[in-house]
Amino acid sequence: MPKPNLGTRLVQELIACRTEGGDHYPIRLDHLVARIDPVPEPAAVLKAVNSAVFKKQAVAAVNKRMDARVALPEDAAQLAADPLTLEIVLRAKGETSTPPWAPAQLAGVVPVLLKPAFAEALGQQIASDELPAFAVCVKVGKGVKLYHKEQPPPPSPEILDAERLLDLLSRQQLGVTLAELEAVAELKPAAFKKAVKRPEFAAAVVQVRVTSKDVFVVPRGDAFGRFVTETLLTYLLGKCTRPNAHAFPVNELVAHVSKADRPQIERLLNHPDLAAELPAGVGCVLLGGGKSGSQNTFFLLEHLRTAQPVARSVAAPSQAPLPPPADFVATFDAAFARIDRERGSNNFVSLVDLRAALPAVPRETFDTCLRQLRRDRRYVLSSDERYDGITPEQQAAAIREEGEFLLHVSRGRP
């Protein structure tokens, strides 16, 4: 007597599984096949499952998959509601398209016989928040979409832009404005606005708004204190400078920042040990305020007057430098533009190349003039800390500040 064809043998074995009950039914197709002796090849099994003989007497949750669950037609509702059916549907969908997917899209993966029951079961699980642990549900517009937790959706362009902005910020001089960051990022204005609003960026930085509408952006953490006592303090002194006053208390300095930012900045600038952290060229004295208490008062050392002028030689190295000569500015601008153009116009030029382009300028003059260009916000420096190490030539060309080698120059906004 000839043996029944493979489709019939699979149905017979499936009926036996249903009779046994328990965890044996509904059963994965590859597990069902393993019960047949000898075990047929997967290609032959998939062909048999697609045959009319099998389809009249059984149903597979997902076509052409050995890991799909199978059952008899009268148990279609049970098969449709089986959590493993949803998992296989998510995995199958992930092999042909990008997650997440709407429930209707997932229902399109199962056979026609299962669609109504599958859609109903999935809808109930979503409504009652009882989805299996592997299924992740996200709100999209007025509806929801799902994906397998092991196959999350790729990051959106906004998230990628936000992560890129954080990387750029870590390589800039401490305390740049959003406008300066936007210039370096070279994103379209709309894309930049979306990126800075993303939680991936907004939660990782502190933004300080000043009354001139400039917004400084600083990585969260210990860097914020250094930003206040260095970049922001120098900036605020520049905002306060006027002919009839050279020294300014903390409450007058912080008046130039937004009200929400003032308390934290005021505490940092009134810290009793602040003198050791002052930037070059800035002095500080404690001013008694009577009933209102005392507060630090800041001034530029170039404005300090003494009874013995010769004694000022001690303070001279800390004085703010004079504006760089016009010929240096023009030569530096031209060298930067040429090297940047040769390197692909990325607004990212090495100090090694810039020093080589101006060989006649002594290093001390070069560094002093570049320092003033940074204060004027014409250029910003960034470190090479993202690399494992730098060459001796790069170390020699770099400007070292607070243990970092500032090696790269980018054009800012004066």
The 8 nearest C-alpha neighbors of each residue, nearest first, counted from 0:
[[1, 2, 3, 4, 8, 7, 5, 11],
 [0, 2, 3, 4, 5, 8, 7, 6],
 [3, 1, 4, 0, 8, 5, 7, 6],
 [4, 2, 7, 8, 1, 5, 6, 0],
 [5, 3, 7, 6, 8, 2, 47, 9],
 [4, 6, 8, 7, 47, 9, 3, 44],
 [7, 5, 47, 53, 9, 8, 4, 52],
 [6, 8, 10, 9, 5, 4, 3, 11],
 [7, 9, 5, 11, 10, 6, 12, 3],
 [10, 8, 12, 6, 7, 11, 13, 5],
 [11, 9, 13, 7, 12, 8, 14, 6],
 [10, 12, 8, 14, 13, 9, 7, 15],
 [13, 11, 15, 9, 14, 10, 8, 16],
 [12, 14, 10, 16, 15, 11, 9, 17],
 [15, 13, 17, 11, 16, 12, 10, 18],
 [14, 16, 12, 18, 13, 17, 19, 11],
 [17, 15, 13, 19, 18, 14, 23, 24],
 [16, 18, 20, 14, 19, 15, 24, 13],
 [17, 19, 15, 16, 20, 14, 24, 13],
 [18, 20, 16, 17, 15, 21, 23, 24],
 [21, 19, 17, 18, 24, 23, 16, 22],
 [22, 20, 23, 24, 19, 17, 16, 25],
 [21, 23, 24, 20, 25, 26, 19, 16],
 [24, 22, 21, 16, 26, 20, 25, 19],
 [25, 23, 26, 17, 22, 20, 16, 21],
 [24, 26, 70, 69, 68, 23, 78, 27],
 [27, 25, 24, 68, 69, 23, 28, 31],
 [28, 26, 68, 30, 67, 66, 29, 69],
 [27, 29, 31, 65, 30, 67, 66, 68],
 [30, 28, 32, 65, 31, 27, 66, 33],
 [31, 29, 33, 27, 28, 32, 26, 34],
 [30, 32, 28, 29, 33, 34, 27, 26],
 [31, 33, 29, 34, 30, 35, 28, 38],
 [32, 34, 30, 31, 35, 38, 29, 36],
 [35, 33, 32, 31, 36, 30, 38, 12],
 [36, 34, 38, 33, 32, 37, 31, 39],
 [37, 35, 38, 34, 33, 39, 32, 8],
 [36, 38, 35, 39, 33, 34, 32, 40],
 [37, 39, 36, 35, 33, 32, 40, 34],
 [40, 38, 37, 41, 43, 44, 32, 35],
 [39, 41, 43, 42, 44, 38, 45, 32],
 [42, 40, 44, 43, 45, 39, 65, 29],
 [43, 41, 45, 44, 40, 46, 39, 47],
 [42, 44, 46, 40, 41, 45, 47, 39],
 [45, 43, 41, 47, 46, 42, 48, 40],
 [46, 44, 48, 42, 47, 43, 63, 41],
 [45, 47, 43, 49, 44, 48, 42, 50],
 [46, 48, 6, 44, 50, 49, 45, 5],
 [49, 47, 45, 50, 46, 53, 44, 6],
 [50, 48, 46, 47, 45, 54, 51, 53],
 [49, 51, 47, 52, 48, 53, 54, 46],
 [52, 50, 54, 53, 55, 49, 48, 47],
 [51, 53, 50, 55, 54, 6, 7, 56],
 [52, 54, 6, 56, 55, 51, 48, 50],
 [55, 53, 51, 57, 56, 52, 58, 50],
 [56, 54, 53, 52, 51, 57, 58, 72],
 [55, 57, 53, 54, 71, 72, 10, 52],
 [58, 56, 71, 54, 72, 53, 70, 55],
 [57, 59, 69, 70, 54, 71, 72, 60],
 [60, 58, 69, 61, 68, 62, 67, 70],
 [59, 61, 68, 109, 67, 69, 84, 58],
 [62, 60, 109, 59, 67, 64, 108, 63],
 [61, 63, 64, 59, 60, 109, 110, 67],
 [64, 62, 45, 61, 65, 49, 48, 67],
 [65, 63, 66, 67, 62, 61, 45, 28],
 [64, 66, 29, 28, 67, 63, 27, 41],
 [67, 65, 64, 27, 28, 29, 68, 87],
 [68, 66, 27, 64, 65, 61, 60, 28],
 [67, 69, 27, 26, 60, 28, 59, 25],
 [70, 68, 59, 58, 26, 25, 60, 27],
 [71, 69, 25, 58, 57, 74, 72, 78],
 [70, 72, 57, 74, 73, 58, 56, 75],
 [73, 71, 75, 74, 57, 58, 70, 56],
 [72, 74, 71, 75, 76, 70, 77, 57],
 [75, 73, 77, 72, 71, 76, 70, 78],
 [74, 76, 78, 72, 77, 73, 113, 79],
 [77, 75, 79, 78, 116, 74, 80, 113],
 [76, 78, 74, 80, 75, 79, 81, 25],
 [77, 79, 75, 81, 76, 80, 74, 70],
 [80, 78, 117, 76, 77, 81, 116, 113],
 [81, 79, 77, 120, 78, 117, 82, 76],
 [80, 82, 78, 84, 83, 79, 77, 85],
 [83, 81, 85, 84, 80, 86, 131, 79],
 [82, 84, 86, 85, 81, 87, 68, 67],
 [85, 83, 87, 82, 81, 86, 88, 60],
 [86, 84, 88, 82, 83, 87, 89, 81],
 [87, 85, 83, 89, 88, 84, 90, 82],
 [86, 88, 90, 84, 89, 85, 91, 83],
 [87, 89, 85, 91, 86, 90, 92, 84],
 [90, 88, 92, 86, 87, 91, 147, 93],
 [89, 91, 93, 87, 92, 88, 86, 94],
 [92, 90, 88, 94, 93, 89, 87, 95],
 [93, 91, 89, 94, 90, 95, 88, 96],
 [92, 94, 90, 91, 96, 95, 89, 97],
 [93, 95, 91, 92, 96, 90, 97, 89],
 [94, 96, 93, 92, 91, 97, 90, 98],
 [97, 95, 93, 92, 94, 98, 99, 100],
 [96, 98, 93, 99, 152, 95, 153, 92],
 [99, 97, 152, 100, 146, 93, 96, 151],
 [98, 100, 146, 145, 144, 152, 97, 101],
 [101, 99, 144, 145, 98, 104, 102, 146],
 [100, 102, 144, 104, 103, 143, 145, 105],
 [103, 101, 105, 104, 106, 100, 144, 118],
 [102, 104, 106, 105, 101, 107, 118, 100],
 [105, 103, 107, 101, 102, 106, 100, 108],
 [106, 104, 102, 107, 103, 108, 88, 101],
 [105, 107, 103, 108, 104, 114, 109, 118],
 [106, 108, 104, 105, 109, 103, 114, 110],
 [107, 109, 106, 105, 88, 61, 110, 104],
 [108, 110, 61, 60, 107, 106, 114, 113],
 [111, 109, 112, 113, 114, 60, 108, 61],
 [112, 110, 114, 113, 109, 115, 107, 106],
 [111, 113, 110, 114, 75, 115, 72, 58],
 [114, 112, 111, 110, 116, 117, 79, 115],
 [113, 115, 117, 111, 116, 106, 112, 118],
 [116, 114, 118, 117, 113, 119, 112, 111],
 [115, 117, 119, 76, 118, 114, 113, 79],
 [118, 116, 79, 114, 120, 119, 115, 113],
 [119, 117, 121, 115, 116, 120, 114, 106],
 [118, 120, 116, 122, 117, 121, 115, 123],
 [119, 121, 117, 123, 80, 122, 118, 116],
 [122, 120, 124, 118, 123, 119, 117, 125],
 [123, 121, 119, 125, 124, 120, 118, 126],
 [122, 124, 126, 120, 121, 125, 127, 119],
 [125, 123, 129, 121, 130, 127, 122, 126],
 [124, 126, 128, 122, 123, 127, 130, 121],
 [125, 127, 123, 124, 128, 122, 129, 121],
 [126, 128, 124, 129, 125, 123, 130, 122],
 [129, 127, 125, 126, 124, 130, 123, 136],
 [130, 128, 124, 127, 125, 131, 126, 123],
 [129, 131, 124, 128, 125, 134, 132, 135],
 [132, 130, 133, 134, 129, 82, 135, 124],
 [133, 131, 134, 130, 135, 148, 129, 147],
 [132, 134, 148, 131, 147, 135, 86, 149],
 [135, 133, 147, 132, 131, 146, 148, 130],
 [136, 134, 146, 145, 148, 147, 133, 137],
 [135, 137, 145, 144, 134, 143, 146, 138],
 [138, 136, 144, 143, 145, 139, 135, 99],
 [137, 139, 143, 142, 144, 140, 136, 141],
 [140, 138, 143, 142, 141, 137, 144, 101],
 [139, 141, 142, 138, 143, 144, 137, 101],
 [140, 142, 139, 143, 138, 144, 137, 101],
 [143, 141, 139, 140, 138, 144, 101, 137],
 [144, 142, 138, 139, 137, 101, 136, 145],
 [143, 145, 101, 100, 137, 99, 136, 138],
 [146, 144, 136, 99, 100, 135, 137, 101],
 [145, 147, 99, 135, 98, 134, 148, 151],
 [148, 146, 134, 150, 149, 133, 89, 135],
 [147, 149, 133, 150, 151, 135, 134, 146],
 [150, 148, 147, 151, 133, 146, 134, 90],
 [149, 151, 147, 148, 152, 146, 93, 98],
 [152, 150, 148, 149, 146, 147, 153, 98],
 [151, 153, 98, 99, 154, 150, 97, 146],
 [152, 154, 155, 151, 98, 97, 150, 156],
 [155, 153, 158, 159, 152, 156, 157, 151],
 [154, 156, 158, 157, 159, 153, 152, 160],
 [157, 155, 159, 158, 160, 154, 161, 194],
 [156, 158, 160, 194, 155, 159, 161, 193],
 [159, 157, 161, 155, 160, 156, 154, 162],
 [158, 160, 156, 162, 161, 157, 163, 155],
 [159, 161, 163, 157, 158, 162, 194, 156],
 [162, 160, 194, 158, 164, 200, 163, 159],
 [161, 163, 165, 159, 164, 160, 158, 166],
 [164, 162, 160, 166, 165, 161, 159, 167],
 [163, 165, 167, 161, 166, 162, 168, 160],
 [166, 164, 168, 162, 163, 167, 169, 161],
 [165, 167, 163, 169, 164, 168, 162, 170],
 [168, 166, 164, 170, 169, 165, 163, 171],
 [167, 169, 165, 171, 170, 166, 164, 180],
 [168, 170, 166, 167, 171, 165, 218, 173],
 [169, 171, 381, 167, 168, 382, 166, 172],
 [172, 170, 381, 168, 169, 173, 380, 167],
 [171, 173, 381, 380, 379, 174, 175, 170],
 [174, 172, 226, 171, 175, 217, 230, 222],
 [173, 175, 217, 226, 215, 216, 172, 230],
 [176, 174, 215, 216, 179, 173, 172, 177],
 [177, 175, 215, 179, 214, 178, 216, 180],
 [176, 178, 180, 179, 214, 181, 215, 216],
 [177, 179, 181, 176, 180, 182, 213, 214],
 [180, 178, 182, 176, 181, 177, 411, 175],
 [181, 179, 177, 183, 182, 178, 184, 176],
 [180, 182, 184, 178, 179, 183, 177, 185],
 [183, 181, 179, 180, 185, 184, 178, 411],
 [182, 184, 180, 181, 185, 179, 346, 409],
 [185, 183, 181, 186, 182, 180, 164, 167],
 [186, 184, 182, 183, 181, 187, 180, 191],
 [187, 185, 184, 191, 190, 188, 181, 182],
 [186, 188, 190, 189, 191, 185, 181, 192],
 [189, 187, 191, 190, 192, 186, 181, 193],
 [188, 190, 192, 191, 187, 193, 186, 194],
 [189, 191, 193, 187, 188, 192, 194, 186],
 [190, 192, 194, 188, 193, 189, 186, 187],
 [193, 191, 189, 194, 190, 195, 188, 196],
 [194, 192, 190, 196, 191, 195, 157, 189],
 [193, 195, 161, 191, 157, 197, 196, 192],
 [196, 194, 192, 197, 193, 200, 201, 161],
 [197, 195, 193, 194, 201, 198, 192, 200],
 [196, 198, 194, 199, 195, 200, 201, 161],
 [199, 197, 201, 202, 200, 196, 203, 195],
 [198, 200, 197, 202, 201, 161, 203, 162],
 [201, 199, 161, 198, 203, 197, 202, 195],
 [200, 202, 198, 203, 204, 196, 197, 199],
 [203, 201, 198, 200, 204, 199, 205, 197],
 [202, 204, 200, 201, 219, 218, 199, 205],
 [205, 203, 218, 219, 217, 201, 202, 216],
 [206, 204, 217, 216, 219, 218, 207, 203],
 [205, 207, 216, 215, 214, 217, 208, 204],
 [208, 206, 215, 214, 260, 216, 209, 205],
 [207, 209, 214, 257, 256, 213, 215, 206],
 [210, 208, 256, 211, 255, 213, 212, 257],
 [209, 211, 212, 255, 256, 257, 208, 213],
 [210, 212, 213, 209, 255, 208, 214, 256],
 [213, 211, 210, 209, 214, 208, 256, 257],
 [212, 214, 211, 209, 208, 176, 215, 210],
 [215, 213, 208, 176, 207, 177, 209, 212],
 [216, 214, 176, 207, 175, 206, 174, 177],
 [215, 217, 206, 205, 176, 175, 174, 177],
 [216, 218, 205, 204, 174, 223, 219, 206],
 [219, 217, 204, 203, 205, 220, 222, 223],
 [220, 218, 204, 205, 203, 217, 223, 222],
 [221, 219, 222, 223, 218, 224, 204, 217],
 [220, 222, 223, 224, 219, 225, 218, 226],
 [223, 221, 225, 220, 224, 226, 218, 219],
 [222, 224, 226, 221, 225, 220, 217, 227],
 [223, 225, 227, 226, 222, 221, 228, 267],
 [226, 224, 228, 222, 227, 223, 229, 221],
 [225, 227, 223, 230, 229, 224, 228, 174],
 [228, 226, 231, 224, 225, 229, 232, 230],
 [229, 227, 225, 232, 226, 277, 224, 231],
 [228, 230, 226, 278, 232, 227, 231, 225],
 [229, 231, 226, 233, 232, 227, 234, 174],
 [230, 232, 227, 234, 233, 229, 235, 226],
 [233, 231, 235, 234, 228, 229, 230, 227],
 [234, 232, 236, 231, 230, 235, 229, 237],
 [233, 235, 231, 237, 232, 236, 230, 238],
 [236, 234, 238, 232, 237, 233, 252, 231],
 [237, 235, 239, 233, 238, 234, 240, 232],
 [236, 238, 234, 235, 240, 239, 233, 232],
 [237, 239, 235, 236, 240, 234, 255, 252],
 [240, 238, 236, 237, 235, 241, 252, 247],
 [241, 239, 237, 238, 236, 245, 244, 242],
 [240, 242, 244, 243, 239, 245, 238, 237],
 [243, 241, 244, 240, 245, 239, 302, 246],
 [242, 244, 241, 245, 240, 246, 239, 247],
 [245, 243, 241, 242, 246, 240, 247, 239],
 [244, 246, 298, 302, 240, 247, 243, 241],
 [247, 245, 298, 297, 244, 296, 248, 299],
 [246, 248, 296, 297, 251, 298, 249, 252],
 [249, 247, 296, 251, 250, 295, 297, 252],
 [248, 250, 252, 251, 295, 296, 253, 265],
 [251, 249, 253, 252, 248, 254, 265, 294],
 [250, 252, 254, 249, 248, 253, 247, 255],
 [253, 251, 249, 254, 250, 235, 255, 248],
 [252, 254, 255, 250, 256, 251, 261, 249],
 [253, 255, 251, 252, 256, 250, 261, 257],
 [256, 254, 253, 210, 209, 252, 257, 235],
 [257, 255, 209, 253, 254, 208, 210, 261],
 [256, 258, 259, 260, 208, 209, 261, 210],
 [259, 257, 261, 260, 256, 254, 262, 253],
 [258, 260, 257, 261, 262, 256, 263, 207],
 [261, 259, 258, 257, 262, 263, 207, 264],
 [260, 262, 264, 258, 263, 253, 259, 265],
 [263, 261, 265, 264, 260, 266, 259, 258],
 [262, 264, 266, 265, 261, 260, 267, 259],
 [265, 263, 267, 261, 266, 262, 268, 260],
 [264, 266, 262, 268, 267, 263, 261, 269],
 [267, 265, 269, 263, 264, 268, 262, 270],
 [266, 268, 264, 270, 265, 269, 263, 224],
 [269, 267, 265, 270, 266, 264, 249, 228],
 [270, 268, 266, 295, 267, 294, 265, 271],
 [269, 271, 267, 273, 268, 272, 266, 295],
 [272, 270, 273, 269, 274, 295, 268, 285],
 [273, 271, 270, 274, 275, 276, 269, 268],
 [272, 274, 276, 270, 275, 271, 277, 268],
 [275, 273, 276, 277, 272, 283, 271, 282],
 [274, 276, 273, 277, 272, 278, 271, 228],
 [275, 277, 273, 274, 278, 228, 229, 225],
 [278, 276, 274, 275, 228, 281, 229, 273],
 [277, 279, 229, 281, 280, 276, 228, 233],
 [280, 278, 317, 281, 277, 318, 319, 316],
 [279, 281, 318, 317, 319, 300, 299, 278],
 [282, 280, 299, 300, 279, 298, 278, 277],
 [283, 281, 298, 297, 300, 299, 280, 284],
 [282, 284, 297, 296, 298, 295, 274, 285],
 [285, 283, 296, 295, 286, 297, 282, 294],
 [286, 284, 295, 294, 296, 287, 293, 283],
 [285, 287, 294, 293, 295, 296, 284, 288],
 [288, 286, 293, 289, 292, 285, 294, 291],
 [287, 289, 292, 293, 291, 290, 286, 294],
 [290, 288, 291, 292, 287, 293, 286, 294],
 [289, 291, 292, 288, 293, 287, 294, 286],
 [290, 292, 288, 289, 293, 287, 294, 286],
 [293, 291, 288, 290, 289, 287, 294, 286],
 [294, 292, 287, 288, 286, 285, 291, 295],
 [293, 295, 286, 285, 269, 296, 249, 248],
 [296, 294, 285, 269, 284, 248, 286, 249],
 [295, 297, 248, 247, 284, 283, 285, 249],
 [298, 296, 283, 247, 246, 282, 248, 295],
 [299, 297, 246, 282, 281, 245, 300, 283],
 [298, 300, 281, 301, 302, 280, 282, 297],
 [301, 299, 303, 302, 280, 281, 318, 282],
 [300, 302, 299, 318, 303, 319, 280, 315],
 [301, 303, 300, 299, 304, 245, 298, 246],
 [302, 304, 300, 301, 305, 299, 298, 245],
 [305, 303, 302, 306, 308, 301, 311, 307],
 [306, 304, 307, 308, 303, 311, 310, 309],
 [305, 307, 308, 304, 310, 309, 311, 303],
 [308, 306, 305, 309, 310, 311, 304, 312],
 [307, 309, 310, 311, 305, 306, 304, 312],
 [310, 308, 311, 307, 312, 313, 305, 306],
 [309, 311, 312, 308, 307, 313, 305, 314],
 [310, 312, 313, 314, 309, 308, 315, 305],
 [313, 311, 315, 310, 314, 309, 316, 308],
 [314, 312, 311, 315, 310, 316, 317, 309],
 [313, 315, 311, 312, 317, 316, 318, 300],
 [314, 316, 312, 318, 317, 313, 311, 301],
 [317, 315, 318, 314, 313, 312, 280, 319],
 [318, 316, 280, 279, 315, 314, 319, 300],
 [319, 317, 280, 315, 301, 300, 316, 320],
 [318, 320, 280, 317, 301, 321, 279, 300],
 [321, 319, 318, 322, 371, 367, 368, 323],
 [320, 322, 323, 319, 371, 368, 324, 367],
 [321, 323, 371, 320, 324, 368, 372, 325],
 [324, 322, 368, 321, 325, 371, 327, 328],
 [325, 323, 327, 326, 322, 328, 368, 321],
 [324, 326, 328, 327, 329, 323, 330, 322],
 [325, 327, 329, 324, 328, 330, 323, 331],
 [328, 326, 330, 324, 325, 329, 331, 323],
 [329, 327, 325, 331, 326, 330, 332, 324],
 [328, 330, 332, 326, 327, 331, 333, 325],
 [331, 329, 327, 333, 328, 332, 326, 334],
 [330, 332, 334, 328, 333, 329, 327, 335],
 [333, 331, 329, 335, 330, 334, 328, 336],
 [332, 334, 336, 330, 331, 335, 337, 329],
 [333, 335, 331, 337, 336, 332, 338, 330],
 [336, 334, 332, 338, 333, 337, 339, 331],
 [337, 335, 339, 333, 334, 338, 340, 332],
 [336, 338, 340, 334, 339, 335, 333, 341],
 [339, 337, 341, 335, 340, 336, 342, 334],
 [340, 338, 344, 342, 336, 341, 337, 335],
 [339, 341, 344, 337, 343, 338, 342, 336],
 [340, 342, 338, 339, 343, 337, 344, 336],
 [343, 341, 339, 340, 344, 338, 345, 348],
 [342, 344, 340, 341, 345, 339, 346, 338],
 [345, 343, 340, 339, 346, 342, 341, 347],
 [344, 346, 347, 343, 339, 342, 340, 348],
 [347, 345, 409, 344, 339, 410, 348, 183],
 [346, 348, 409, 345, 408, 407, 339, 349],
 [349, 347, 408, 407, 339, 346, 409, 350],
 [350, 348, 407, 351, 352, 406, 408, 353],
 [351, 349, 353, 352, 406, 407, 396, 354],
 [350, 352, 349, 396, 354, 353, 393, 355],
 [351, 353, 355, 350, 349, 354, 356, 348],
 [354, 352, 350, 356, 355, 351, 357, 349],
 [355, 353, 357, 356, 351, 352, 350, 358],
 [354, 356, 352, 353, 358, 357, 351, 350],
 [355, 357, 353, 354, 358, 352, 334, 331],
 [358, 356, 354, 355, 359, 360, 353, 331],
 [359, 357, 355, 360, 356, 354, 361, 353],
 [358, 360, 357, 361, 356, 362, 355, 354],
 [359, 361, 358, 357, 365, 362, 364, 354],
 [362, 360, 364, 363, 365, 359, 358, 366],
 [361, 363, 365, 364, 366, 360, 354, 367],
 [364, 362, 366, 365, 361, 367, 360, 368],
 [363, 365, 367, 361, 362, 366, 368, 360],
 [364, 366, 362, 368, 363, 367, 360, 369],
 [367, 365, 369, 363, 364, 368, 370, 362],
 [366, 368, 364, 370, 369, 365, 363, 371],
 [367, 369, 323, 371, 365, 370, 366, 364],
 [370, 368, 372, 366, 371, 367, 365, 373],
 [371, 369, 373, 367, 368, 372, 366, 374],
 [370, 372, 374, 368, 373, 369, 375, 322],
 [371, 373, 369, 375, 377, 374, 370, 378],
 [374, 372, 376, 378, 370, 371, 375, 379],
 [375, 373, 371, 376, 372, 370, 377, 378],
 [374, 376, 372, 373, 377, 413, 371, 378],
 [377, 375, 413, 373, 374, 378, 411, 412],
 [376, 378, 413, 411, 412, 372, 375, 373],
 [377, 379, 410, 411, 373, 376, 409, 372],
 [378, 380, 409, 373, 408, 411, 172, 410],
 [381, 379, 408, 172, 407, 405, 171, 409],
 [380, 382, 171, 170, 405, 172, 407, 406],
 [383, 381, 405, 404, 406, 384, 170, 403],
 [382, 384, 385, 386, 406, 404, 405, 381],
 [385, 383, 386, 382, 403, 387, 404, 388],
 [384, 386, 383, 387, 170, 382, 388, 169],
 [387, 385, 384, 388, 383, 389, 382, 390],
 [386, 388, 385, 389, 384, 383, 390, 382],
 [389, 387, 386, 390, 384, 383, 385, 391],
 [388, 390, 393, 394, 391, 387, 386, 383],
 [389, 391, 393, 392, 394, 388, 395, 396],
 [392, 390, 394, 393, 395, 389, 396, 388],
 [391, 393, 395, 390, 394, 396, 351, 389],
 [394, 392, 396, 390, 395, 391, 397, 389],
 [395, 393, 391, 397, 392, 396, 390, 389],
 [394, 396, 392, 393, 397, 391, 398, 351],
 [397, 395, 393, 351, 394, 350, 392, 398],
 [398, 396, 406, 394, 405, 404, 395, 393],
 [399, 397, 405, 404, 400, 406, 396, 366],
 [398, 400, 404, 403, 405, 397, 402, 401],
 [399, 401, 403, 402, 398, 404, 405, 382],
 [402, 400, 403, 399, 404, 405, 398, 225],
 [401, 403, 400, 399, 404, 405, 398, 382],
 [404, 402, 400, 399, 401, 405, 382, 384],
 [403, 405, 399, 382, 397, 398, 406, 383],
 [406, 404, 382, 398, 381, 397, 399, 380],
 [405, 407, 397, 350, 382, 404, 349, 381],
 [406, 408, 349, 381, 348, 380, 350, 405],
 [407, 409, 380, 348, 347, 379, 349, 381],
 [410, 408, 347, 346, 379, 378, 411, 380],
 [409, 411, 378, 377, 346, 379, 408, 412],
 [412, 410, 378, 377, 376, 179, 379, 409],
 [411, 413, 377, 376, 179, 410, 378, 178],
 [412, 377, 376, 375, 411, 378, 372, 373]]
